[in-house]
């Protein structure tokens, strides 16, 4: 069955079991394999250079095809395959010295694509010297450790993780890459993920929110303590002033439990974003997930919203403390 499927490649003659000297057949097989791999490198390099030419001439637009994705599809490539080859082609056009390394088999076009966002005229000699014989992970570490001026920086060891995405999720990743490449530098998948994580933390992390709230408070206090101008502002007393109040609720109990955002921020700052629970042995929890602002003395027992009566607890210890203070009936409410 194997040879039936591979007749077009003429492999069968290399597997003759009746040949008098198996070593001769193996040498012939090895020779042909090496020649084929060399041709493969040459073909891959040619494809990269051709795609680089298409990109340089803005072929997708000038041929009336539309987007790069449509051009890639007509070439029989996925958008990601086309994009990586285009990145490598851009490097090879600017720094043709890397062509010889690919031809000799000392590196691969996919490794050149990894360098696309980092390589410059100032640091190319570092990459030319150190790129040879490295794995993809090592190439990524090398790219991260070299500055655009050619200087080196110490980097943390990297850990490989596997990420499985649906087509829709992959499309989001590719769109994010396009957005981040607006400045002309095309980021890697890792760059896109790290940027997204940084933006998420900056926007959603309660500790970051607390830091921003503290800065706003300090600026406000600084502005109010500054000397006031003699200018007077006429205030229309017929307009009812807006007063910050808790969200409306039909339950007085819910209103009593409402903790203003400013106080929450102060609690996060004081407890440093960790669960403040300490067990009977004096060991702190220090969890940083599922955190909730908890009343030390529950509102049902006339506990106040003063900062001293508030603390951060993870969900598990919040439930534990509520049952301890209120009894098992609390868990049924």
Backbone bond lengths (Angstrom), bond angles and torsions (degrees), N, CA, C in turn:
res aa  C-N    CA-C-N  psi(-1)  N-CA   C-N-CA  omega(-1)  CA-C   N-CA-C  phi
1 X - - - 1.472 - - 1.532 110.48 -
2 X 1.358 116.54 -40.20 1.460 120.34 -178.58 1.528 110.66 -59.48
3 X 1.340 116.54 -48.73 1.460 119.81 -177.43 1.521 112.47 -70.73
4 X 1.338 116.27 -27.40 1.462 119.43 175.73 1.526 110.41 -63.48
5 X 1.340 115.07 -38.77 1.468 120.34 -177.95 1.530 112.22 -76.95
6 X 1.351 117.66 -17.96 1.468 120.13 -172.66 1.525 113.07 -117.18
7 X 1.330 117.44 20.79 1.469 120.52 -177.90 1.530 112.35 -57.93
8 X 1.332 116.19 -36.82 1.465 119.43 -177.35 1.524 111.91 -64.26
9 X 1.317 117.53 -19.38 1.462 120.87 -177.42 1.533 112.49 -99.25
10 X 1.338 117.00 -2.28 1.465 121.39 174.74 1.530 111.90 55.79
11 X 1.321 116.06 48.95 1.458 120.05 -179.12 1.521 113.54 -89.45
12 X 1.309 117.15 -21.92 1.458 121.13 -169.84 1.529 112.84 -59.76
13 X 1.339 117.52 -35.77 1.461 120.13 -177.36 1.520 112.89 -65.29
14 X 1.338 117.10 -17.70 1.460 120.40 179.65 1.528 112.24 -86.51
15 X 1.315 117.87 -2.85 1.458 120.84 -176.33 1.538 110.62 -124.01
16 X 1.337 117.74 40.59 1.460 122.23 179.91 1.531 109.63 -79.99
17 X 1.322 118.44 108.99 1.476 120.37 -177.32 1.527 112.92 -70.11
18 X 1.345 117.47 -15.93 1.466 120.48 -177.12 1.535 112.88 -93.70
19 X 1.310 117.69 2.70 1.459 120.09 179.69 1.531 109.28 -65.04
20 X 1.346 117.34 135.73 1.470 119.34 -175.28 1.521 115.00 -63.58
21 X 1.329 118.25 -27.51 1.468 120.35 -177.77 1.527 109.00 -129.97
22 X 1.319 115.40 104.83 1.467 120.76 -178.01 1.525 110.85 -62.83
23 X 1.334 117.45 -33.33 1.464 120.98 -177.26 1.529 111.74 -62.94
24 X 1.341 116.10 -36.14 1.466 119.47 177.43 1.517 110.31 -64.53
25 X 1.319 115.62 -42.91 1.474 119.29 178.90 1.523 110.29 -63.28
26 X 1.329 116.32 -40.17 1.476 119.23 -179.85 1.522 111.06 -66.35
27 X 1.337 116.43 -38.51 1.461 118.90 177.83 1.527 111.14 -64.29
28 X 1.345 116.05 -40.48 1.466 119.91 177.03 1.526 110.96 -64.16
29 X 1.329 114.80 -41.57 1.469 119.76 179.00 1.523 110.78 -64.03
30 X 1.333 116.64 -43.85 1.463 121.45 178.54 1.530 110.71 -61.58
31 X 1.349 116.17 -44.04 1.458 120.87 -178.94 1.522 111.07 -61.58
32 X 1.341 115.57 -45.54 1.466 118.18 -179.12 1.527 111.27 -66.56
33 X 1.332 116.48 -38.53 1.471 119.60 178.58 1.523 110.72 -61.64
34 X 1.328 116.36 -44.80 1.465 119.95 -179.92 1.523 111.25 -63.20
35 X 1.335 116.79 -41.78 1.469 120.63 178.44 1.524 111.18 -63.77
36 X 1.323 116.21 -40.22 1.467 120.19 -179.61 1.523 111.09 -66.46
37 X 1.344 116.40 -40.57 1.465 120.00 177.73 1.523 110.47 -62.95
38 X 1.354 116.39 -39.49 1.467 119.93 177.70 1.523 110.60 -62.81
39 X 1.349 116.44 -41.07 1.466 119.33 177.58 1.529 110.71 -66.08
40 X 1.332 115.34 -36.58 1.469 119.42 178.76 1.521 110.63 -61.67
41 X 1.337 116.78 -44.69 1.464 119.59 177.34 1.516 111.29 -60.49
42 X 1.346 115.02 -41.32 1.462 119.46 -179.79 1.532 110.67 -64.12
43 X 1.341 116.42 -42.30 1.469 120.43 -179.58 1.521 110.39 -66.62
44 X 1.345 116.90 -44.18 1.462 120.11 178.48 1.525 111.02 -59.71
45 X 1.317 115.74 -42.91 1.461 120.58 178.74 1.520 110.59 -63.53
46 X 1.336 116.67 -42.12 1.462 120.18 179.29 1.522 111.30 -62.58
47 X 1.339 116.43 -41.76 1.467 120.59 178.66 1.523 110.54 -61.59
48 X 1.337 116.38 -43.45 1.468 121.07 -179.64 1.528 110.41 -62.13
49 X 1.321 116.86 -44.41 1.464 120.59 -179.17 1.524 110.97 -66.29
50 X 1.331 116.74 -38.03 1.470 120.04 178.18 1.533 111.03 -65.49
51 X 1.323 115.74 -43.41 1.467 118.79 178.38 1.519 110.28 -66.34
52 X 1.331 116.75 -35.59 1.459 119.80 174.86 1.513 111.69 -60.21
53 X 1.335 116.50 -39.25 1.472 120.13 176.36 1.526 111.09 -65.06
54 X 1.333 116.43 -42.67 1.470 120.07 178.36 1.526 110.97 -59.33
55 X 1.338 115.53 -42.33 1.464 119.90 179.38 1.524 111.26 -66.05
56 X 1.340 116.15 -42.11 1.462 120.31 -179.11 1.527 111.45 -61.76
57 X 1.322 116.25 -31.32 1.470 120.98 -179.46 1.522 112.95 -95.97
58 X 1.356 116.46 7.13 1.463 121.35 179.82 1.532 110.46 51.42
59 X 1.341 115.16 51.73 1.464 121.68 -171.14 1.528 113.12 -60.67
60 X 1.335 116.95 -37.27 1.464 119.27 -176.63 1.518 111.51 -57.46
61 X 1.331 116.55 -39.33 1.470 121.08 -179.18 1.525 110.83 -82.26
62 X 1.332 115.92 -47.14 1.466 119.67 -173.96 1.529 113.39 -69.89
63 X 1.312 117.28 -21.79 1.463 120.27 175.13 1.523 112.42 -90.76
64 X 1.334 115.11 -1.61 1.461 119.47 179.17 1.512 113.42 73.63
65 X 1.342 117.14 21.15 1.468 120.56 -178.93 1.520 111.24 -83.09
66 X 1.310 116.52 -33.66 1.470 120.45 178.11 1.508 111.92 114.11
67 X 1.347 116.49 -107.83 1.459 121.69 -175.58 1.528 111.33 -93.56
68 X 1.337 114.28 164.93 1.461 119.92 175.80 1.529 110.85 -59.85
69 X 1.350 115.98 -37.51 1.459 119.54 -178.59 1.524 111.41 -59.87
70 X 1.342 116.23 -38.87 1.465 120.23 179.23 1.529 110.34 -69.94
71 X 1.332 116.61 -38.90 1.457 120.47 177.36 1.530 110.13 -63.32
72 X 1.327 116.56 -43.59 1.464 120.81 179.24 1.530 110.91 -61.09
73 X 1.328 115.60 -42.45 1.465 120.04 -179.62 1.520 111.14 -61.77
74 X 1.326 117.10 -40.82 1.472 120.67 179.47 1.528 111.34 -68.36
75 X 1.327 116.96 -25.05 1.460 120.81 178.02 1.526 112.01 -86.14
76 X 1.334 116.29 -4.47 1.464 119.96 -179.21 1.508 113.81 84.09
77 X 1.344 117.31 22.56 1.458 122.56 -179.69 1.517 110.58 -119.60
78 X 1.330 116.07 155.74 1.457 119.04 169.42 1.527 108.14 -77.82
79 X 1.323 115.96 164.95 1.470 119.56 179.21 1.525 110.91 -60.69
80 X 1.347 116.63 -37.94 1.460 120.16 -179.49 1.525 111.56 -68.02
81 X 1.338 117.44 -41.71 1.463 120.95 177.64 1.529 111.04 -61.44
82 X 1.324 115.69 -44.70 1.465 119.96 179.78 1.524 110.17 -63.26
83 X 1.335 116.50 -43.32 1.469 121.28 -175.87 1.519 111.06 -62.84
84 X 1.338 117.82 -42.81 1.460 120.75 -179.90 1.522 110.99 -65.21
85 X 1.326 116.77 -41.39 1.457 119.78 178.61 1.523 111.55 -67.01
86 X 1.331 116.16 -36.25 1.463 119.95 177.49 1.527 110.67 -65.29
87 X 1.341 117.11 -38.88 1.459 120.89 177.23 1.528 110.84 -62.46
88 X 1.348 115.38 -46.92 1.464 119.24 179.15 1.529 110.97 -62.92
89 X 1.336 116.97 -40.36 1.463 120.70 179.23 1.515 112.06 -62.03
90 X 1.334 116.83 -37.23 1.459 120.99 179.19 1.531 110.61 -64.03
91 X 1.349 116.09 -41.03 1.463 119.96 178.28 1.524 110.64 -64.89
92 X 1.336 116.82 -43.94 1.467 120.45 -176.38 1.525 112.03 -67.35
93 X 1.341 117.84 -31.91 1.462 120.28 176.60 1.529 110.88 -67.72
94 X 1.335 115.56 -39.59 1.459 119.28 -178.11 1.529 111.89 -80.67
95 X 1.344 116.71 -31.92 1.465 121.01 -175.28 1.524 108.71 -134.39
96 X 1.336 117.77 76.49 1.476 120.99 -175.71 1.527 114.17 -64.53
97 X 1.339 118.10 -7.41 1.458 119.99 178.15 1.532 111.81 -61.09
98 X 1.327 116.52 -25.73 1.465 120.10 -178.23 1.530 112.07 -74.36
99 X 1.335 117.93 -16.85 1.467 120.68 -179.64 1.521 110.47 -61.88
100 X 1.329 116.95 -41.41 1.466 120.42 179.78 1.527 111.69 -62.45
101 X 1.324 117.49 -38.33 1.469 120.65 179.83 1.519 110.82 -63.94
102 X 1.351 116.64 -39.46 1.467 119.93 178.32 1.517 110.22 -68.43
103 X 1.311 117.50 -44.21 1.465 121.85 -179.43 1.520 111.40 -59.48
104 X 1.333 117.33 -37.73 1.466 121.57 -179.56 1.530 112.37 -81.16
105 X 1.322 116.93 -5.84 1.462 119.41 -179.86 1.508 114.09 79.90
106 X 1.345 117.75 15.77 1.466 121.04 -178.78 1.519 112.58 -83.95
107 X 1.313 117.38 -14.63 1.465 122.34 173.36 1.512 107.79 -154.17
108 X 1.329 116.09 -179.05 1.460 120.78 -174.61 1.524 109.62 -129.75
109 X 1.332 115.28 155.55 1.476 118.53 -178.81 1.531 111.46 -61.14
110 X 1.340 117.48 -32.60 1.470 119.11 178.66 1.518 111.59 -65.19
111 X 1.353 116.80 -31.45 1.461 120.48 177.30 1.531 110.56 -72.12
112 X 1.321 116.52 -35.68 1.465 119.76 176.91 1.532 109.78 -64.51
113 X 1.337 116.66 -37.35 1.466 120.31 179.28 1.519 111.51 -62.09
114 X 1.337 117.49 -34.47 1.462 121.42 179.42 1.525 110.94 -62.54
115 X 1.335 116.66 -32.02 1.464 121.22 -177.09 1.521 113.27 -82.65
116 X 1.335 117.48 -6.52 1.467 120.82 -169.97 1.518 113.55 -54.09
117 X 1.329 117.89 -39.40 1.463 120.24 -176.29 1.519 113.38 -85.41
118 X 1.359 117.95 -6.91 1.460 120.85 -174.91 1.525 113.89 -113.96
119 X 1.335 118.05 -26.36 1.455 120.25 -169.90 1.520 111.70 -76.41
120 X 1.330 115.86 135.80 1.463 122.94 177.46 1.529 108.51 -137.22
121 X 1.312 115.61 172.93 1.471 119.19 176.92 1.521 110.83 -63.46
122 X 1.332 117.05 -27.77 1.464 120.91 -177.19 1.521 113.10 -78.65
123 X 1.342 117.83 -28.62 1.470 118.78 -175.86 1.524 113.82 -112.88
124 X 1.327 118.28 2.38 1.464 119.50 -174.66 1.526 112.13 -63.49
125 X 1.343 118.34 -31.08 1.455 120.55 -179.29 1.526 110.89 -64.64
126 X 1.333 116.27 -34.77 1.466 120.08 177.31 1.515 109.87 -63.64
127 X 1.336 116.38 -45.24 1.459 120.14 -179.56 1.530 111.40 -68.39
128 X 1.324 117.30 -40.17 1.471 120.14 178.38 1.531 111.09 -59.38
129 X 1.305 116.16 -35.44 1.464 121.07 -176.81 1.520 112.12 -79.23
130 X 1.335 117.55 -34.58 1.464 120.36 -168.81 1.525 114.90 -110.28
131 X 1.322 118.51 -4.60 1.457 120.12 -175.49 1.523 112.59 -77.47
132 X 1.310 117.79 -23.76 1.469 122.10 -171.02 1.533 111.95 -65.37
133 X 1.328 115.04 132.50 1.454 121.71 172.59 1.502 116.06 73.91
134 X 1.321 118.43 10.33 1.455 120.98 -177.26 1.530 110.89 -93.71
135 X 1.344 115.54 151.77 1.466 121.49 175.40 1.525 109.77 -78.23
136 X 1.324 116.03 171.59 1.468 119.64 179.97 1.516 111.12 -61.55
137 X 1.328 117.42 -41.74 1.466 120.34 179.39 1.523 110.60 -62.68
138 X 1.332 116.55 -42.18 1.464 120.47 179.41 1.527 111.78 -66.33
139 X 1.349 116.20 -34.34 1.469 119.62 177.30 1.527 110.05 -65.89
140 X 1.324 116.99 -40.33 1.469 119.92 179.19 1.529 110.47 -65.26
141 X 1.323 116.77 -39.49 1.463 120.04 177.54 1.527 110.58 -65.71
142 X 1.337 116.13 -39.61 1.465 120.26 177.98 1.524 110.77 -62.36
143 X 1.342 116.10 -45.83 1.468 120.41 -179.94 1.523 111.08 -60.99
144 X 1.329 116.56 -37.18 1.468 120.26 -179.06 1.521 112.37 -72.74
145 X 1.332 117.19 -23.98 1.467 120.54 -174.74 1.528 113.94 -92.69
146 X 1.338 117.99 -6.86 1.459 121.44 -176.95 1.531 109.72 -109.64
147 X 1.326 115.95 123.68 1.459 120.75 176.09 1.529 110.40 -78.47
148 X 1.317 116.53 166.57 1.463 120.50 -177.24 1.532 112.68 -69.18
149 X 1.333 116.74 -18.18 1.468 119.62 177.28 1.526 111.89 -91.85
150 X 1.332 117.16 2.78 1.447 121.31 178.70 1.511 114.80 94.94
151 X 1.321 118.30 -8.87 1.466 121.34 178.05 1.526 109.67 -74.28
152 X 1.327 115.93 162.49 1.456 121.41 -177.39 1.515 110.85 -111.54
153 X 1.315 115.36 152.20 1.459 121.78 175.98 1.519 108.84 -130.67
154 X 1.331 114.69 153.19 1.456 119.71 175.69 1.523 108.68 -78.89
155 X 1.318 116.19 134.43 1.463 119.95 179.56 1.521 109.53 -124.45
156 X 1.316 114.94 156.21 1.454 120.25 176.61 1.524 109.75 -75.86
157 X 1.330 117.23 149.91 1.470 119.49 174.63 1.525 109.84 -60.83
158 X 1.314 116.85 144.11 1.458 121.32 -179.74 1.516 110.99 -97.57
159 X 1.318 115.35 155.30 1.459 122.23 178.47 1.525 107.63 -123.09
160 X 1.308 117.25 127.72 1.459 121.70 179.63 1.523 109.98 -78.43
161 X 1.329 116.51 133.10 1.458 121.73 173.28 1.519 108.82 -128.39
162 X 1.320 115.95 153.33 1.455 120.85 179.10 1.524 108.70 -101.73
163 X 1.316 116.23 130.49 1.458 121.43 -178.31 1.520 108.77 -124.07
164 X 1.327 116.70 117.62 1.465 121.46 179.04 1.525 109.03 -102.56
165 X 1.336 116.61 127.75 1.455 121.89 -176.90 1.519 110.41 -125.80
166 X 1.332 115.73 148.95 1.451 120.41 170.45 1.526 108.36 -78.35
167 X 1.320 116.29 171.28 1.458 119.65 178.57 1.525 110.96 -61.23
168 X 1.337 116.14 -39.86 1.471 119.81 179.75 1.523 111.01 -65.10
169 X 1.342 116.91 -40.76 1.464 120.39 179.16 1.524 111.37 -68.68
170 X 1.341 116.14 -37.11 1.458 119.65 177.25 1.525 110.59 -65.35
171 X 1.345 115.63 -35.78 1.466 119.26 177.12 1.527 110.64 -63.46
172 X 1.342 117.47 -37.53 1.459 121.04 176.13 1.525 110.68 -62.59
173 X 1.336 116.14 -42.40 1.456 120.35 179.09 1.525 111.55 -62.71
174 X 1.330 116.27 -43.30 1.462 120.49 179.74 1.526 111.19 -66.68
175 X 1.340 116.26 -37.96 1.469 119.41 177.74 1.525 110.40 -65.37
176 X 1.332 116.61 -40.64 1.468 120.42 177.81 1.525 110.15 -62.26
177 X 1.333 116.86 -37.81 1.457 120.30 178.56 1.527 110.19 -64.19
178 X 1.340 115.96 -41.43 1.463 119.96 178.69 1.526 111.12 -62.44
179 X 1.330 115.96 -42.42 1.467 120.27 -179.84 1.529 110.63 -62.61
180 X 1.335 116.49 -43.77 1.456 120.78 -177.51 1.528 112.93 -74.89
181 X 1.326 116.77 -14.73 1.468 119.86 -179.49 1.526 112.14 -91.52
182 X 1.342 116.61 10.11 1.468 120.27 -177.87 1.527 112.05 -61.82
183 X 1.356 116.51 -24.88 1.470 119.37 -179.29 1.530 112.60 -86.06
184 X 1.334 116.10 4.32 1.457 120.26 177.02 1.509 114.73 99.26
185 X 1.333 117.93 -11.76 1.460 122.21 178.29 1.523 108.94 -104.05
186 X 1.325 116.60 122.51 1.460 120.94 -176.47 1.524 109.30 -89.52
187 X 1.329 118.93 117.45 1.465 120.77 -177.95 1.525 111.46 -78.59
188 X 1.329 115.76 158.13 1.452 121.24 174.25 1.532 109.08 -80.90
189 X 1.346 115.89 173.00 1.467 119.20 177.04 1.525 110.43 -59.73
190 X 1.347 116.60 -39.86 1.461 119.72 179.26 1.528 111.39 -62.76
191 X 1.338 116.46 -41.37 1.466 120.20 179.04 1.526 111.16 -60.92
192 X 1.341 115.85 -40.98 1.464 120.45 -179.34 1.522 110.54 -64.60
193 X 1.343 116.69 -45.67 1.467 120.79 -178.77 1.526 110.77 -64.05
194 X 1.339 117.24 -44.61 1.471 120.58 -178.95 1.532 110.56 -64.09
195 X 1.341 116.73 -41.29 1.465 120.11 177.88 1.520 110.78 -62.05
196 X 1.335 116.60 -43.15 1.466 120.45 178.99 1.525 111.14 -63.40
197 X 1.330 116.98 -40.71 1.463 120.47 179.22 1.529 111.03 -65.82
198 X 1.338 116.22 -41.96 1.470 119.26 177.89 1.522 111.62 -61.89
199 X 1.337 116.26 -42.79 1.464 119.80 178.98 1.525 110.85 -64.97
200 X 1.342 116.67 -39.86 1.464 120.81 178.91 1.517 111.15 -62.96
201 X 1.338 116.22 -46.65 1.464 120.29 179.84 1.524 110.55 -62.87
202 X 1.336 116.61 -42.96 1.458 120.72 -179.16 1.521 111.12 -61.43
203 X 1.326 116.63 -34.62 1.464 120.73 -175.67 1.522 113.03 -88.39
204 X 1.343 118.09 -37.66 1.462 120.89 -169.57 1.520 115.16 -109.37
205 X 1.331 118.24 -17.80 1.462 120.40 -176.26 1.531 110.38 -65.77
206 X 1.357 118.19 122.08 1.473 120.04 -179.74 1.528 112.82 -58.58
207 X 1.329 117.73 -33.03 1.464 119.73 178.79 1.523 110.92 -66.28
208 X 1.328 117.39 -40.17 1.461 120.96 176.81 1.526 110.00 -64.26
209 X 1.336 116.74 -42.03 1.467 120.58 177.83 1.521 110.32 -60.14
210 X 1.343 114.99 -42.40 1.469 119.04 -179.56 1.525 111.04 -64.39
211 X 1.335 116.78 -40.03 1.469 120.12 178.16 1.519 111.13 -62.89
212 X 1.344 116.44 -42.91 1.467 119.04 179.14 1.521 111.33 -65.94
213 X 1.337 116.28 -38.12 1.467 119.58 178.33 1.521 111.02 -63.68
214 X 1.335 116.42 -38.97 1.462 120.27 179.37 1.527 110.48 -65.92
215 X 1.325 117.18 -40.41 1.465 120.35 178.23 1.528 110.88 -64.58
216 X 1.353 115.86 -41.16 1.477 118.80 177.97 1.519 111.09 -62.43
217 X 1.325 116.29 -40.22 1.461 120.63 -179.87 1.525 110.85 -64.84
218 X 1.347 116.14 -43.27 1.464 120.01 179.53 1.518 111.24 -63.75
219 X 1.348 116.80 -41.36 1.468 120.16 177.96 1.520 111.15 -64.31
220 X 1.337 115.18 -39.83 1.468 118.94 -179.96 1.520 110.91 -65.08
221 X 1.338 116.06 -43.01 1.463 119.81 179.18 1.524 110.78 -65.29
222 X 1.343 116.28 -37.71 1.457 119.85 179.22 1.522 111.15 -65.96
223 X 1.336 115.82 -38.80 1.463 119.27 -178.74 1.525 111.84 -71.25
224 X 1.348 117.09 -35.16 1.477 119.93 -179.91 1.519 111.58 -74.40
225 X 1.353 116.34 -27.61 1.464 118.60 -179.94 1.528 112.82 -84.14
226 X 1.342 116.58 -8.66 1.466 120.41 179.19 1.527 109.59 -71.93
227 X 1.360 117.79 151.44 1.474 120.95 178.66 1.522 110.78 -56.84
228 X 1.325 115.02 133.80 1.458 120.48 -177.74 1.523 110.55 -86.41
229 X 1.296 115.51 149.34 1.458 121.78 178.34 1.521 109.45 -76.44
230 X 1.317 115.09 156.66 1.462 119.72 177.23 1.522 111.65 -75.26
231 X 1.319 115.72 -11.84 1.471 118.47 -179.57 1.516 109.70 -63.86
232 X 1.287 116.17 140.62 1.461 122.05 179.24 1.530 108.85 -110.55
233 X 1.320 115.33 142.30 1.461 120.88 178.22 1.517 107.99 -105.98
234 X 1.320 116.44 125.00 1.451 120.55 177.54 1.527 109.69 -75.41
235 X 1.324 115.88 122.94 1.464 121.21 -178.90 1.514 108.85 -105.73
236 X 1.301 115.85 128.09 1.455 121.67 176.75 1.515 108.78 -77.89
237 X 1.324 117.27 103.95 1.472 121.23 -176.23 1.513 113.11 -70.92
238 X 1.327 116.77 -11.48 1.466 118.97 178.85 1.523 111.79 -76.77
239 X 1.366 116.06 -13.24 1.467 119.87 -179.43 1.518 108.82 -89.72
240 X 1.310 116.16 127.57 1.460 121.22 -179.95 1.519 110.04 -72.91
241 X 1.327 118.12 124.42 1.476 119.68 -179.11 1.525 111.54 -66.40
242 X 1.338 115.15 151.75 1.462 120.87 177.99 1.514 108.54 -89.07
243 X 1.309 116.53 125.44 1.460 121.93 -178.61 1.525 108.58 -112.35
244 X 1.336 116.82 128.95 1.460 120.47 177.58 1.519 109.70 -70.16
245 X 1.304 116.56 117.80 1.458 122.44 179.95 1.510 109.44 -127.74
246 X 1.333 117.85 158.18 1.457 120.97 176.93 1.525 110.63 -61.96
247 X 1.315 118.05 160.11 1.465 120.80 177.58 1.515 110.68 -56.68
248 X 1.340 118.08 141.67 1.465 120.59 -179.03 1.519 110.45 -62.47
249 X 1.339 116.34 143.36 1.456 121.36 178.41 1.511 108.51 -152.73
250 X 1.309 113.87 148.85 1.458 118.83 178.91 1.514 111.11 -82.55
251 X 1.328 116.78 -7.31 1.457 120.41 -175.78 1.515 110.23 -112.28
252 X 1.337 117.42 123.76 1.466 121.43 176.29 1.520 110.34 -65.03
253 X 1.346 115.54 -29.94 1.455 120.15 178.72 1.519 110.64 -63.74
254 X 1.342 115.75 -41.20 1.462 120.37 178.71 1.514 110.62 -66.36
255 X 1.349 117.05 -39.81 1.462 121.15 178.72 1.518 111.06 -62.84
256 X 1.320 116.22 -39.41 1.458 119.89 -179.10 1.520 111.04 -66.32
257 X 1.341 116.58 -31.58 1.459 120.49 -179.06 1.528 112.79 -81.33
258 X 1.317 116.85 -11.92 1.466 120.33 -176.72 1.527 110.14 -65.76
259 X 1.309 116.03 126.25 1.470 121.88 178.57 1.516 107.72 -113.48
260 X 1.335 118.48 119.41 1.469 120.97 179.78 1.524 111.71 -57.74
261 X 1.320 115.23 151.37 1.467 121.02 -177.10 1.523 111.63 -58.32
262 X 1.350 116.99 -37.70 1.461 120.01 -177.98 1.525 111.33 -61.44
263 X 1.347 116.12 -40.01 1.459 119.68 179.55 1.532 110.83 -70.53
264 X 1.341 116.55 -37.05 1.465 119.52 176.45 1.527 110.44 -59.98
265 X 1.333 115.22 -43.01 1.461 119.16 179.60 1.529 110.96 -61.39
266 X 1.338 116.30 -40.01 1.465 119.79 -179.83 1.529 110.84 -65.99
267 X 1.332 116.36 -37.03 1.466 120.07 178.63 1.526 110.40 -65.78
268 X 1.351 116.42 -43.02 1.465 120.25 178.29 1.533 110.73 -61.72
269 X 1.349 115.89 -40.12 1.460 119.38 178.66 1.522 110.98 -64.95
270 X 1.322 116.49 -46.35 1.470 120.68 -176.79 1.528 111.80 -64.70
271 X 1.347 116.96 -43.99 1.465 121.39 -177.30 1.527 112.93 -88.28
272 X 1.347 115.71 2.99 1.470 121.85 174.40 1.528 113.62 57.16
273 X 1.338 115.60 32.20 1.455 119.58 175.47 1.514 114.32 69.27
274 X 1.339 118.28 24.04 1.466 122.26 179.61 1.525 110.08 -123.15
275 X 1.314 115.96 153.01 1.465 120.75 172.49 1.526 108.79 -63.40
276 X 1.348 116.46 130.02 1.467 121.30 -174.88 1.524 113.10 -92.33
277 X 1.328 117.70 7.09 1.471 120.50 -178.20 1.528 110.54 -68.73
278 X 1.334 115.85 137.40 1.467 122.57 175.62 1.519 107.61 -125.48
279 X 1.332 117.19 126.21 1.462 119.76 -176.02 1.527 111.43 -79.38
280 X 1.349 116.10 -177.70 1.471 120.47 -174.33 1.525 112.45 -67.84
281 X 1.322 117.23 -15.20 1.458 120.41 176.86 1.523 112.64 -94.17
282 X 1.329 115.61 2.39 1.457 119.98 179.83 1.513 114.65 83.84
283 X 1.332 117.18 14.03 1.461 120.83 -179.22 1.532 109.90 -91.64
284 X 1.335 118.22 125.98 1.466 120.86 179.27 1.521 110.93 -77.44
285 X 1.317 115.52 150.86 1.465 120.09 177.97 1.529 110.29 -75.53
286 X 1.344 117.30 -54.85 1.466 124.76 177.19 1.532 113.81 63.37
287 X 1.331 117.73 19.20 1.463 119.63 176.90 1.530 109.71 -65.74
288 X 1.322 116.52 147.51 1.468 120.98 179.12 1.527 111.85 -114.49
289 X 1.331 117.37 9.19 1.471 120.90 -178.94 1.521 110.98 -116.93
290 X 1.315 115.39 156.98 1.482 124.65 -179.45 1.521 111.49 48.41
291 X 1.341 117.28 41.73 1.464 120.91 -177.76 1.525 111.40 -77.60
292 X 1.333 115.08 142.86 1.459 121.86 178.52 1.519 109.05 -137.59
293 X 1.332 116.52 146.48 1.465 121.03 175.85 1.524 107.98 -81.22
294 X 1.311 116.05 119.82 1.468 122.05 -173.46 1.523 110.53 -116.40
295 X 1.336 116.06 149.14 1.463 122.33 174.39 1.534 108.82 -88.70
296 X 1.335 117.39 124.10 1.469 120.96 178.00 1.521 109.58 -59.69
297 X 1.312 116.10 -51.76 1.477 121.59 169.99 1.522 106.27 -99.76
298 X 1.324 118.81 115.79 1.468 120.92 -174.74 1.518 112.66 -56.18
299 X 1.321 114.53 152.09 1.474 120.49 177.28 1.517 110.13 -59.06
300 X 1.337 117.28 -35.96 1.473 121.28 -179.91 1.518 112.15 -63.66
301 X 1.336 116.38 -20.63 1.462 121.13 177.23 1.528 110.32 -106.36
302 X 1.337 115.02 29.02 1.465 123.41 177.23 1.532 112.93 68.38
303 X 1.311 116.90 27.10 1.456 119.90 174.97 1.525 110.45 -71.81
304 X 1.326 116.80 146.12 1.461 121.76 -175.49 1.526 110.94 -97.83
305 X 1.328 115.13 175.14 1.460 121.92 175.83 1.533 111.94 -96.57
306 X 1.323 116.07 17.51 1.453 118.92 177.32 1.534 109.70 -65.33
307 X 1.330 116.26 150.21 1.466 120.88 -178.03 1.519 110.85 -56.07
308 X 1.333 117.17 -37.71 1.459 120.62 -178.03 1.531 111.89 -64.58
309 X 1.335 117.49 -22.18 1.461 121.56 -179.16 1.529 112.12 -98.14
310 X 1.317 117.32 8.83 1.460 120.96 -179.04 1.529 109.75 -117.15
311 X 1.315 115.29 149.56 1.470 121.02 178.58 1.520 109.02 -156.19
312 X 1.322 115.58 162.81 1.463 121.20 174.79 1.522 108.92 -93.05
313 X 1.334 115.82 130.19 1.454 121.23 173.57 1.515 109.24 -132.94
314 X 1.324 117.04 144.13 1.468 119.03 170.08 1.518 107.69 -70.14
315 X 1.312 116.58 163.08 1.470 120.31 -174.79 1.526 111.68 -58.25
316 X 1.324 118.25 -42.20 1.466 121.03 -177.53 1.527 111.41 -61.68
317 X 1.337 116.99 -44.39 1.464 119.74 -178.75 1.531 111.63 -77.25
318 X 1.325 117.13 -25.72 1.463 119.57 174.28 1.530 109.68 -64.87
319 X 1.337 116.44 -45.34 1.474 120.26 177.34 1.523 110.08 -63.29
320 X 1.344 116.90 -44.21 1.467 121.43 -179.94 1.526 111.14 -57.49
321 X 1.333 116.66 -47.26 1.464 120.81 -178.53 1.522 111.35 -67.85
322 X 1.315 117.06 -36.74 1.472 120.07 179.98 1.520 110.69 -64.72
323 X 1.339 116.82 -42.69 1.467 120.27 178.34 1.524 109.97 -67.38
324 X 1.348 117.03 -38.94 1.462 120.07 -179.95 1.524 111.54 -63.48
325 X 1.341 116.89 -39.71 1.455 121.22 -177.35 1.520 112.81 -82.86
326 X 1.349 116.62 -36.15 1.460 120.79 -170.88 1.522 113.58 -108.43
327 X 1.332 116.76 -12.93 1.445 119.27 -178.68 1.532 111.06 92.36
328 X 1.333 116.03 170.05 1.463 121.30 -177.46 1.519 113.19 -65.27
329 X 1.346 117.74 -19.86 1.471 119.07 178.52 1.494 111.99 -62.02
330 X 1.356 116.44 -28.05 1.473 119.94 179.96 1.510 110.98 -60.40
331 X 1.335 116.62 -39.98 1.462 121.08 -176.52 1.513 112.06 -66.27
332 X 1.345 116.38 -21.78 1.469 120.42 -178.88 1.518 111.46 -88.26
333 X 1.327 117.97 -11.19 1.472 121.16 -178.07 1.512 111.27 -79.01
